[in-house]
Amino acid sequence: MTGIAPPPIPDPAVGVGLSLHHVSRRWGDFNALDDVSLEARPGELLVLLGPSGCGKSTTLRIIAGLDTADAGRVVIAGRDVTRVPAGNRDLAMVFQSYALFPHLSVARNILFGLEVRGLPVAERQQRLAEVAGLLGLGGLLDRRPAQLSGGQQQRVALGRALVARAPLCLMDEPLSNLDARLRAEMRREIRALQQRLGLTMIYVTHDQAEAMSMADQVVLMNGGRVEQAAAPDRLYERPETVFAARFIGQPPISLVRPPRMTGRLAGARAEDITLTPLADPMRPRPPRPAHPLTGMVVDREYLGADCLVGVQLDGFAPADGRLTARLPGHHPASPGMVVSVSIAHGRLHVFDAATGRRVADPGANAGSLLGA
Ligand SMILES: Nc1ncnc2c1ncn2[C@@H]1O[C@H](COP(=O)(O)OP(=O)(O)OP(=O)(O)O)[C@@H](O)[C@H]1O
């Protein structure tokens, strides 16, 4: 703790800023978190995204005060809370399991924390009515959790977090127990609620679609480190590393090892690749680029509105020259067809093969350099 007095408690309807500064956490020799820094602005929904074991939950637990960092600082609303116990951090948390009490009604589950804090009955009832209205739980208040669907249980867990009126809300994979349709519905609901209440929310998921559709900022983690922190569109449009490029996007970005670009990996998103059938591969139609990129279609996956077409590039080693293009469903490309391949202007991503880092300026002619 610093010697500075904490600022007054903020308006409960307005989120507070949160920052981590060089946070590390070890278990024996294992670095679960290694120098993690991040910043969420007030009212922002920040998603911690990454593969299993990358340190998302550990980060969240350290923010909550349920675990302690070995090094670094946690700052909430301008106050250093690194050594402040969980109960005094003025935040709410929703767990993956919902952690509802099975023997209590929905109403008592939602109000449990306020009862423990000794809030007057009238205020409790007023907050309960407010939250139940907000989440559409009005008709369910007397039921037990076992009498609710997964989505309704999720709403109760959310209600319990919201009723506390904490300006910072932490969520650890809150939708992982729900089916795909309900997940999509609930993520829209949570996002709308978070924006309406102006809460700052830190949301953990390993699902990139969830992250991209909900977040103001995505913090992509890998092996206990922050790989990249950016708005979803920035992360997609300008991945800073090979890991970020591969983790975000479906189908994953195609990465090839161009013979003319030693030590580089070049990547293109499926929707940025165009294939033109070459009737006679010996005589491509004009205008003819200096280094035409050609290849053969090796597979095609029909998806209705569009199709995914795999191409093996000519002049590339078999393992290093495979692209996947997203084309209209009616596109004629089929296995065995010889095609010319073009990549939309400015949409080629180039990385250093050794470091995995983006090459900021691969040269204006990067597109033609791809040509074998
Ligand atoms: N109490 C512990 N003791 C030892 N190692 C731990 C402990 N808790 C977590 N770890 C390890 O720290 C790493 C990070 O775990 P964490 O739960 O933060 O990952 P995660 O990204 O949330 O993964 P998931 O998506 O699978 O929940 C993992 O390799 C995990 O095995």
The ligand as a Tripos MOL2 file, in Angstrom:
@<TRIPOS>MOLECULE
LIG
   31    33     1     0     0
SMALL
NO_CHARGES

@<TRIPOS>ATOM
      1 N1         -2.0770  -23.3400   -7.9560 N.pl3     1 LIG1
      2 C1         -1.2740  -23.6050   -8.9920 C.ar      1 LIG1
      3 N2         -0.1340  -24.3010   -8.8390 N.ar      1 LIG1
      4 C2          0.6880  -24.5560   -9.8860 C.ar      1 LIG1
      5 N3          0.4500  -24.1340  -11.1410 N.ar      1 LIG1
      6 C3         -0.6670  -23.4290  -11.3590 C.ar      1 LIG1
      7 C4         -1.5890  -23.1240  -10.3070 C.ar      1 LIG1
      8 N4         -2.6140  -22.4130  -10.8370 N.ar      1 LIG1
      9 C5         -2.3450  -22.2810  -12.1560 C.ar      1 LIG1
     10 N5         -1.1850  -22.8850  -12.4690 N.ar      1 LIG1
     11 C6         -0.5720  -22.9530  -13.8080 C.3       1 LIG1
     12 O1         -0.4120  -21.6330  -14.2880 O.3       1 LIG1
     13 C7         -0.7090  -21.5680  -15.6760 C.3       1 LIG1
     14 C8         -1.7680  -20.5200  -15.9190 C.3       1 LIG1
     15 O2         -2.9990  -20.9850  -15.4000 O.3       1 LIG1
     16 P1         -4.3690  -20.1860  -15.6270 P.3       1 LIG1
     17 O3         -5.4440  -20.9180  -14.9090 O.co2     1 LIG1
     18 O4         -4.1620  -18.7720  -15.2960 O.co2     1 LIG1
     19 O5         -4.5420  -20.3440  -17.2180 O.3       1 LIG1
     20 P2         -5.7870  -19.9650  -18.1020 P.3       1 LIG1
     21 O6         -5.2550  -19.1830  -19.2540 O.co2     1 LIG1
     22 O7         -6.8550  -19.3330  -17.3050 O.co2     1 LIG1
     23 O8         -6.2320  -21.4030  -18.6180 O.3       1 LIG1
     24 P3         -7.7190  -22.0010  -18.8790 P.3       1 LIG1
     25 O9         -8.2470  -21.3000  -20.0980 O.co2     1 LIG1
     26 O10        -7.4230  -23.4500  -19.1400 O.co2     1 LIG1
     27 O11        -8.5230  -21.7680  -17.6470 O.co2     1 LIG1
     28 C9         -1.1320  -22.9680  -16.0940 C.3       1 LIG1
     29 O12        -0.0430  -23.6120  -16.7120 O.3       1 LIG1
     30 C10        -1.4920  -23.6390  -14.7930 C.3       1 LIG1
     31 O13        -1.2390  -25.0350  -14.8610 O.3       1 LIG1
@<TRIPOS>BOND
     1     1     2 1
     2     2     3 ar
     3     2     7 ar
     4     3     4 ar
     5     4     5 ar
     6     5     6 ar
     7     6     7 ar
     8     6    10 ar
     9     7     8 ar
    10     8     9 ar
    11     9    10 ar
    12    10    11 1
    13    11    12 1
    14    11    30 1
    15    12    13 1
    16    13    14 1
    17    13    28 1
    18    14    15 1
    19    15    16 1
    20    16    17 2
    21    16    18 1
    22    16    19 1
    23    19    20 1
    24    20    21 2
    25    20    22 1
    26    20    23 1
    27    23    24 1
    28    24    25 2
    29    24    26 1
    30    24    27 1
    31    28    29 1
    32    28    30 1
    33    30    31 1
@<TRIPOS>SUBSTRUCTURE
     1 LIG1         1 GROUP 0 **** ****
